[in-house]
Amino acid sequence: QFQLVESGGGSAQVGGSLKLSCAASRSTFTRCEMDWFRQAPGKEREWVGKISSAPRSAGTTTYADSVKGRFTVSRDNAKNTAYLRMNYLKIEDTAVYYCRACGFLWGQGTQVNVSS
């Protein structure tokens, strides 16, 4: 069964950093484009960024304007894990963060709280 398990959420102060992980249960992961989304209270789920599947385009990354220059998506195919490194955090980054594999498989989400 192909599953995603997220970890690394928690609390940080404005300007701080957190790194989220998304571990896949199968090596099928390596063929998946990986997306990160977030959902703040009372808001719709928002796409944050993605990384391509490595064989095709060497891990090309794309980001939403709201996080560009602050967040970095990466992957380690040997560990079947994708990452979201979040720097220079803002209050508005507070949300539940989700990873998604191959456009359809979602992780359970991990809470990120940013405070001043």
SULPE-V900794 format. One record per residue. BURIAL is I if it has 9 or more other C-alpha atoms within 8 Angstrom, else O. Layout:
# SULPE-V900794
burial->[BURIAL:BURIAL]
This chain:
# SULPE-V900794
burial->[O:O:I:I:I:I:O:I:I:I:O:I:I:I:O:I:I:I:I:I:I:I:I:I:I:I:O:O:I:I:I:I:I:I:I:I:I:I:I:I:O:O:O:O:O:O:I:I:I:I:I:I:I:I:O:O:O:O:I:O:I:O:I:I:O:O:I:O:O:I:I:I:I:I:I:O:I:O:O:I:I:I:I:I:I:I:I:I:I:I:I:O:I:I:I:I:I:I:I:I:I:I:O:O:I:I:I:O:I:I:I:I:I:I:I:O]
